[in-house]
Amino acid sequence: MSHVLQSSTVTLQEQAAECQELINLKHDSAMVQGASTAGSVNAVATAKP
C-alpha cells in the first residue's frame, strides 16, 4: 500500500493487486481469530448418582 500512497500515478493493475492483498490479509486475520476459538476445549464433568 505504501507504493500506492507514494506514487501520483497508479495503474488499475496496481490497484487491483493492492485490493487483492488487503482481501487476503482480511481472510488470513479471520482464519487466525477463528483458529484460537476452534482449538479450545471445554471441561466435561460426569454427574455422580
MODELLER restraints for C-alpha pairs under 7 A, 6 or more apart:
rsr = mdl.restraints
at = mdl.atoms
rsr.add(forms.Gaussian(group=physical.xy_distance, feature=features.Distance(at['CA:1:A'], at['CA:18:A']), mean=6.34, stdev=0.5))
rsr.add(forms.Gaussian(group=physical.xy_distance, feature=features.Distance(at['CA:4:A'], at['CA:10:A']), mean=6.42, stdev=0.5))
